[in-house]
Amino acid sequence: MRALIQRVTRASVEVEGTVIGQTGPGLLILICAMQGDDDAQAAQMAAKIAKLRIFQDDAGKMNLSLRDKGGSALVVSQFTLAADTRSGNRPGFSAAAPPAEGDRLYQLFTEALRSEGIPCETGQFGASMQVSLVNDGPVTIWLEV
């Protein structure tokens, strides 16, 4: 799985002009299931993100996790994280999991994150979405498991 996480003060996702998911202080997580990913990788990614120490402590050091901060997450499926741009000018996305498997792993990842104690809202798998965010820091981190 691949994820791009952004520490945010707020983020939201809209479908057809309606906000369907949002978060206050916490993380915006763009997530992509790759060919060959399985349930264990979804759980591993959720555990890693819940424990990743990227929030500031009282001394101003990135030393606290999302769980430590009591923050929440907005999880948005993003198959374009599988983009292959090595040749030509049009990205290829064949490394992404097939849609049905990608949706299943996206749902599994979100549930695993919730089981880690992180409140989550989501986007809509396969929909055209508009994502808004205020990046805090800015802090943006690429993860792959």
C-alpha positions as CSV (number, residue, x, y, z in Angstrom):
1,M,0.0,0.0,0.0
2,R,1.0,3.6,-0.6
3,A,-0.1,6.6,1.4
4,L,0.6,10.3,1.3
5,I,-0.2,11.7,4.7
6,Q,-0.6,15.4,5.5
7,R,-0.7,16.9,8.9
8,V,-3.7,19.3,8.8
9,T,-5.6,21.8,10.9
10,R,-8.6,20.8,8.9
11,A,-9.6,18.9,5.7
12,S,-12.8,18.0,3.9
13,V,-13.9,16.1,0.9
14,E,-16.9,16.9,-1.4
15,V,-18.8,14.8,-3.9
16,E,-21.1,16.8,-6.2
17,G,-20.9,19.8,-4.0
18,T,-21.8,18.0,-0.7
19,V,-19.2,17.5,2.0
20,I,-19.1,13.8,2.8
21,G,-16.1,13.7,5.1
22,Q,-14.0,16.0,7.2
23,T,-11.5,16.3,10.0
24,G,-10.3,18.9,12.4
25,P,-6.7,18.8,13.6
26,G,-5.2,15.5,12.5
27,L,-4.3,13.8,9.2
28,L,-5.5,13.8,5.6
29,I,-4.5,10.3,4.4
30,L,-4.5,9.7,0.7
31,I,-4.3,5.9,0.3
32,C,-3.7,3.5,-2.7
33,A,-3.9,-0.3,-2.7
34,M,-1.3,-1.7,-5.1
35,Q,-1.3,-5.0,-7.1
36,G,-0.5,-7.8,-4.7
37,D,-1.4,-6.0,-1.5
38,D,-3.3,-8.0,1.1
39,D,-5.1,-7.6,4.5
40,A,-1.9,-7.7,6.4
41,Q,-0.5,-4.7,4.6
42,A,-3.6,-2.6,5.2
43,A,-3.4,-3.4,8.9
44,Q,0.4,-2.7,9.0
45,M,-0.2,0.7,7.2
46,A,-2.9,1.7,9.7
47,A,-0.8,0.8,12.7
48,K,2.2,2.7,11.3
49,I,0.2,5.8,10.7
50,A,-1.5,5.7,14.1
51,K,1.9,5.6,15.8
52,L,3.9,7.9,13.5
53,R,5.3,10.7,15.7
54,I,4.8,13.8,13.5
55,F,2.9,16.1,15.9
56,Q,4.7,18.6,18.1
57,D,5.1,18.1,21.8
58,D,5.3,21.0,24.3
59,A,9.0,21.5,23.4
60,G,8.1,22.0,19.7
61,K,9.6,18.7,18.6
62,M,7.8,16.2,16.4
63,N,7.4,13.6,19.1
64,L,3.7,12.8,19.4
65,S,1.5,10.5,17.4
66,L,-2.0,11.1,16.1
67,R,-3.2,8.8,18.9
68,D,-1.2,10.8,21.5
69,K,-2.8,14.1,20.2
70,G,-6.3,12.7,20.2
71,G,-6.6,13.8,16.5
72,S,-8.8,12.4,13.8
73,A,-8.2,11.4,10.1
74,L,-9.9,11.9,6.8
75,V,-9.1,8.9,4.5
76,V,-9.4,9.4,0.8
77,S,-8.8,6.7,-1.8
78,Q,-6.3,7.9,-4.4
79,F,-5.4,5.4,-7.1
80,T,-3.2,8.0,-8.8
81,L,-0.5,7.3,-6.1
82,A,0.2,4.3,-8.3
83,A,1.3,6.5,-11.2
84,D,4.2,5.3,-13.3
85,T,5.8,8.3,-15.0
86,R,9.0,6.6,-16.2
87,S,8.2,6.8,-19.9
88,G,6.1,9.1,-21.9
89,N,4.0,12.0,-20.7
90,R,0.9,10.1,-19.7
91,P,1.1,8.3,-16.3
92,G,0.2,4.6,-16.2
93,F,-1.8,3.2,-13.3
94,S,-1.6,-0.5,-13.9
95,A,0.3,-1.0,-10.6
96,A,-2.9,-0.1,-8.7
97,A,-5.0,-2.9,-7.4
98,P,-8.1,-3.7,-9.4
99,P,-11.1,-1.5,-8.4
100,A,-13.0,-4.2,-6.3
101,E,-9.8,-5.2,-4.5
102,G,-8.8,-1.6,-4.0
103,D,-12.1,-0.7,-2.5
104,R,-12.0,-3.7,-0.2
105,L,-8.5,-2.8,1.0
106,Y,-9.4,0.9,1.4
107,Q,-12.4,-0.1,3.7
108,L,-10.2,-2.6,5.6
109,F,-7.5,0.1,6.1
110,T,-10.0,2.6,7.4
111,E,-11.5,0.0,9.8
112,A,-8.0,-0.9,11.0
113,L,-7.2,2.7,11.7
114,R,-10.4,3.0,13.7
115,S,-9.4,-0.1,15.6
116,E,-6.2,1.7,16.5
117,G,-8.4,4.3,18.2
118,I,-8.3,6.9,15.5
119,P,-11.7,8.5,14.6
120,C,-12.0,8.5,10.8
121,E,-14.2,9.9,8.1
122,T,-13.8,9.0,4.4
123,G,-14.2,10.0,0.9
124,Q,-16.2,7.9,-1.6
125,F,-14.2,5.2,-3.5
126,G,-14.2,5.7,-7.2
127,A,-16.0,9.1,-7.1
128,S,-14.8,12.4,-8.5
129,M,-13.9,14.2,-5.3
130,Q,-12.8,17.7,-4.4
131,V,-10.4,17.7,-1.4
132,S,-9.7,20.8,0.6
133,L,-7.1,21.1,3.3
134,V,-5.0,23.4,5.4
135,N,-1.6,21.7,5.7
136,D,-0.1,22.2,9.2
137,G,3.6,22.8,9.2
138,P,3.6,22.0,6.3
139,V,4.1,18.3,7.1
140,T,3.7,15.8,4.2
141,I,5.0,12.3,4.3
142,W,5.1,9.4,1.8
143,L,4.7,5.9,3.2
144,E,4.9,2.5,1.5
145,V,4.4,-0.9,3.1
